[in-house]
Amino acid sequence: MTWTKIGDEFLPASMDLSDAAFRLHVESLTYSNWRLLDLMIPKRAIPRYSAVADADAAVVELVAEGWWQDCDEYWWIGCRFPDWQRDRATVEHRREQLALAQRRRRAHLVDDHRLCLNCSAKSTDDSPDDSSDDPGRDGYRSGQGSPQHRREEHRLCDKCLRTTTARQDGRGGWMCQECSPQLWMVTT
């Protein structure tokens, strides 16, 4: 989703425009941002998105008042306040960042912490090899080195939802020591 931004200065600056020119300019800003056109509107596109009855007269007025500029097959609509609108590169970069953040969140929710940045569940123990545990062995040791043990160490408590050491409570849930001290009295 893109946004069209109009600052406080827009209203007093546009007071001399007719209603048709005002509407056409706002529609064009919105169209440009929606299509990521960087304020360069194809002349042939105006009838497709504009509801202004006499768009040609409105365009002539916008050019005469210094709001638009003729650039062959395009109208440059950024003569006034172009810095309010985000350019295509910024919008695409933001979309990529939001998509990556969503992938991280979804992976984190299913206990896949490979994409996490500052996650307390992500540790050096999440590596597929256990060379740090015992450099002389190729396999897992029972207990501390097993993948099952690692998952149990870095679970969210179902009650308080804090990242903590949690144990399975026998009903398929996970509880920390503070929320279920009786579960922690039993040694495993």
C-alpha positions in Angstrom: 0.0 0.0 0.0 1.3 3.5 -0.8 0.2 6.8 0.7 -0.3 10.2 -0.8 0.9 12.9 1.6 -0.4 16.5 1.6 1.1 18.9 4.1 -0.5 21.9 5.8 0.9 24.3 3.3 -1.0 22.6 0.5 -4.4 24.3 1.3 -3.2 27.9 1.3 -0.9 27.3 -1.7 -3.8 25.8 -3.8 -6.4 28.5 -3.0 -6.1 30.0 -6.4 -6.8 26.7 -8.2 -10.3 25.9 -9.5 -12.1 22.9 -8.0 -11.4 20.9 -11.2 -7.7 21.7 -11.1 -7.4 21.0 -7.4 -9.2 17.6 -7.8 -7.1 16.7 -10.8 -3.9 17.4 -9.0 -4.9 15.4 -6.0 -6.1 12.5 -8.2 -2.8 12.6 -10.1 -0.7 12.5 -7.0 -2.7 9.5 -5.8 -2.4 7.8 -9.2 1.3 8.5 -9.3 1.9 7.0 -5.9 -0.4 4.0 -6.5 1.5 3.2 -9.8 4.9 4.2 -8.5 5.4 6.7 -11.3 7.6 9.2 -9.4 5.3 12.1 -10.2 5.6 11.5 -14.0 2.0 11.0 -15.3 1.5 9.7 -18.9 -0.7 12.2 -20.7 -2.9 9.4 -22.1 -3.6 8.0 -18.6 -5.5 11.1 -17.3 -8.9 10.0 -18.7 -8.5 6.5 -17.1 -8.3 7.7 -13.5 -9.7 11.2 -13.3 -13.3 12.1 -12.6 -12.9 15.7 -13.6 -15.4 16.6 -16.4 -13.1 19.0 -18.3 -9.6 17.6 -17.5 -8.0 19.4 -20.4 -8.9 22.8 -19.1 -7.7 21.7 -15.6 -4.4 20.6 -17.0 -4.0 24.0 -18.8 -4.7 25.8 -15.5 -2.2 23.6 -13.6 0.5 24.3 -16.1 -0.3 28.0 -16.2 -0.2 28.3 -12.4 3.1 26.4 -12.1 1.9 23.2 -10.6 2.6 21.0 -13.6 5.2 20.9 -16.3 4.9 19.5 -19.8 7.5 16.8 -20.5 6.6 15.5 -24.0 4.4 12.4 -23.4 4.3 13.0 -19.6 3.2 15.6 -17.1 5.6 16.3 -14.3 3.3 17.0 -11.4 6.0 17.6 -8.8 6.6 21.3 -9.4 5.3 22.0 -5.9 6.0 20.0 -2.8 7.6 16.9 -4.5 9.4 16.0 -1.3 6.1 15.0 0.3 5.8 11.9 -1.9 8.0 8.8 -1.6 9.9 7.8 -4.7 9.6 4.3 -6.2 13.0 3.1 -4.8 12.0 4.1 -1.3 8.6 2.4 -1.5 10.1 -0.8 -3.0 12.8 -0.9 -0.3 10.2 -0.5 2.4 8.1 -3.2 0.9 11.1 -5.6 0.9 11.9 -4.7 4.5 8.3 -5.3 5.6 8.1 -8.6 3.8 11.4 -9.7 5.4 10.0 -8.7 8.9 6.9 -10.7 8.2 8.9 -13.8 7.2 11.0 -13.4 10.4 7.8 -13.1 12.5 6.2 -16.1 10.9 9.3 -18.2 11.2 9.8 -17.2 14.9 6.2 -18.2 15.7 7.0 -21.8 14.6 10.3 -21.9 16.4 12.5 -21.3 13.4 15.0 -18.8 14.6 17.4 -18.7 11.6 16.0 -15.3 10.5 15.8 -13.7 14.0 18.0 -10.7 14.6 17.9 -10.1 18.4 16.0 -13.1 19.6 16.9 -14.7 23.0 15.8 -18.0 21.5 18.6 -17.8 18.9 21.8 -19.0 20.4 25.0 -20.7 19.4 23.4 -24.0 20.3 21.0 -23.7 17.3 23.8 -24.6 14.9 23.3 -28.0 13.2 26.7 -29.3 14.3 27.7 -29.9 17.9 31.4 -29.2 17.5 31.4 -26.7 20.3 29.9 -29.4 22.7 32.6 -32.0 22.0 35.1 -31.5 19.2 36.0 -35.2 19.3 32.5 -36.4 18.4 30.4 -36.2 15.2 27.0 -37.1 16.7 24.8 -35.8 19.4 25.4 -36.6 23.0 22.3 -37.7 25.0 20.9 -34.9 27.1 22.5 -31.6 26.5 23.5 -31.9 22.9 20.2 -33.4 21.6 18.0 -31.3 19.3 15.0 -32.1 21.6 16.8 -30.6 24.6 17.7 -27.4 22.6 14.0 -26.9 21.7 13.0 -27.2 25.3 15.5 -24.7 26.5 14.3 -21.9 24.2 10.5 -22.1 24.3 8.0 -19.4 25.3 6.0 -20.1 28.4 2.3 -20.5 27.5 1.2 -18.6 30.5 3.4 -15.5 30.7 4.7 -15.6 27.0 8.3 -14.5 28.0 11.2 -16.0 26.3 12.6 -18.3 28.9 13.6 -21.8 29.7 10.4 -23.8 29.6 9.5 -27.4 30.1 6.7 -29.5 28.6 3.9 -29.7 31.1 2.6 -33.2 30.0 -0.5 -31.7 28.2 1.4 -30.4 25.2 2.1 -27.0 26.7 5.2 -25.3 27.9 5.7 -23.6 31.3 8.5 -21.6 32.9 9.7 -22.1 36.5 7.9 -19.0 37.8 4.4 -20.0 36.3 4.6 -23.7 37.2 7.2 -24.4 40.0 5.8 -27.9 40.7 6.8 -28.9 37.1 10.3 -27.8 37.9 10.6 -29.7 41.1 10.7 -33.0 39.2 14.1 -33.7 37.7 14.5 -34.9 34.2 
